[in-house]
Amino acid sequence: MIVRFQSLLLLLPGLIGAIIFQEVAVPDDALNEPL
């Protein structure tokens, strides 16, 4: 239980970071393409 909880804490920031990175990168690409 504890080991799984710690592993989730380590993976959670990575997943959140990936989601935020995708959400931030997609609009930037969409804005750069027309220019």
TIRO-2110 file (N, C-alpha, C; in Angstrom, 1 decimal):
// TIRO-2110
0.8, -1.2, 0.0, N, 1, A
0.0, 0.0, 0.0, CA, 1, A
0.9, 1.3, 0.0, C, 1, A
1.8, 1.3, 0.9, N, 2, A
2.7, 2.5, 1.1, CA, 2, A
3.5, 2.7, -0.2, C, 2, A
4.1, 1.5, -0.7, N, 3, A
5.0, 1.6, -1.9, CA, 3, A
4.2, 2.1, -3.1, C, 3, A
2.9, 1.6, -3.2, N, 4, A
2.1, 2.0, -4.4, CA, 4, A
1.8, 3.5, -4.2, C, 4, A
1.5, 3.9, -3.0, N, 5, A
1.1, 5.4, -2.8, CA, 5, A
2.3, 6.2, -3.1, C, 5, A
3.5, 5.9, -2.7, N, 6, A
4.7, 6.7, -3.1, CA, 6, A
4.9, 6.7, -4.6, C, 6, A
4.7, 5.5, -5.2, N, 7, A
4.9, 5.5, -6.7, CA, 7, A
3.9, 6.4, -7.4, C, 7, A
2.7, 6.4, -6.9, N, 8, A
1.7, 7.3, -7.5, CA, 8, A
2.1, 8.8, -7.3, C, 8, A
2.6, 9.1, -6.1, N, 9, A
3.1, 10.5, -5.9, CA, 9, A
4.2, 10.9, -6.8, C, 9, A
5.0, 9.9, -7.2, N, 10, A
6.1, 10.2, -8.1, CA, 10, A
5.6, 10.3, -9.6, C, 10, A
4.6, 9.5, -9.9, N, 11, A
4.1, 9.5, -11.3, CA, 11, A
3.1, 10.6, -11.5, C, 11, A
2.4, 11.0, -10.5, N, 12, A
1.4, 12.1, -10.6, CA, 12, A
1.9, 13.4, -11.2, C, 12, A
3.0, 13.9, -10.7, N, 13, A
3.6, 15.2, -11.2, CA, 13, A
4.0, 15.0, -12.7, C, 13, A
4.5, 13.8, -13.0, N, 14, A
4.9, 13.6, -14.4, CA, 14, A
3.7, 13.6, -15.4, C, 14, A
2.6, 13.0, -14.9, N, 15, A
1.4, 13.0, -15.7, CA, 15, A
0.8, 14.4, -15.9, C, 15, A
0.7, 15.1, -14.7, N, 16, A
0.2, 16.5, -14.7, CA, 16, A
1.1, 17.4, -15.6, C, 16, A
2.4, 17.2, -15.5, N, 17, A
3.3, 18.0, -16.3, CA, 17, A
3.1, 17.7, -17.8, C, 17, A
3.0, 16.5, -18.1, N, 18, A
2.8, 16.1, -19.5, CA, 18, A
1.5, 16.7, -20.1, C, 18, A
0.4, 16.7, -19.3, N, 19, A
-0.9, 17.2, -19.7, CA, 19, A
-0.8, 18.7, -19.9, C, 19, A
-0.1, 19.4, -18.9, N, 20, A
0.0, 20.9, -19.0, CA, 20, A
0.9, 21.2, -20.2, C, 20, A
2.0, 20.5, -20.4, N, 21, A
2.9, 20.7, -21.5, CA, 21, A
2.1, 20.6, -22.8, C, 21, A
1.3, 19.6, -23.0, N, 22, A
0.5, 19.4, -24.2, CA, 22, A
-0.5, 20.6, -24.4, C, 22, A
-1.2, 20.9, -23.3, N, 23, A
-2.2, 22.0, -23.4, CA, 23, A
-1.5, 23.3, -23.8, C, 23, A
-0.3, 23.5, -23.3, N, 24, A
0.4, 24.8, -23.5, CA, 24, A
1.1, 24.8, -24.9, C, 24, A
1.6, 23.6, -25.3, N, 25, A
2.3, 23.5, -26.6, CA, 25, A
1.3, 23.6, -27.8, C, 25, A
0.2, 23.0, -27.7, N, 26, A
-0.8, 22.9, -28.8, CA, 26, A
-1.2, 24.3, -29.2, C, 26, A
-1.7, 25.2, -28.3, N, 27, A
-2.1, 26.6, -28.7, CA, 27, A
-0.9, 27.3, -29.3, C, 27, A
0.3, 27.1, -28.8, N, 28, A
1.5, 27.8, -29.3, CA, 28, A
1.7, 27.4, -30.8, C, 28, A
1.6, 26.1, -31.1, N, 29, A
1.7, 25.7, -32.5, CA, 29, A
0.6, 26.2, -33.3, C, 29, A
-0.6, 26.3, -32.8, N, 30, A
-1.7, 26.8, -33.6, CA, 30, A
-1.5, 28.3, -33.9, C, 30, A
-0.9, 29.0, -33.0, N, 31, A
-0.7, 30.4, -33.2, CA, 31, A
0.5, 30.7, -34.1, C, 31, A
1.4, 29.8, -34.1, N, 32, A
2.6, 30.0, -34.9, CA, 32, A
2.4, 29.6, -36.4, C, 32, A
1.5, 28.6, -36.6, N, 33, A
1.3, 28.2, -38.0, CA, 33, A
0.8, 29.3, -38.9, C, 33, A
-0.2, 30.0, -38.5, N, 34, A
-0.7, 31.1, -39.4, CA, 34, A
0.3, 32.2, -39.7, C, 34, A
1.2, 32.4, -38.7, N, 35, A
2.2, 33.5, -38.9, CA, 35, A
3.3, 33.0, -39.9, C, 35, A
END
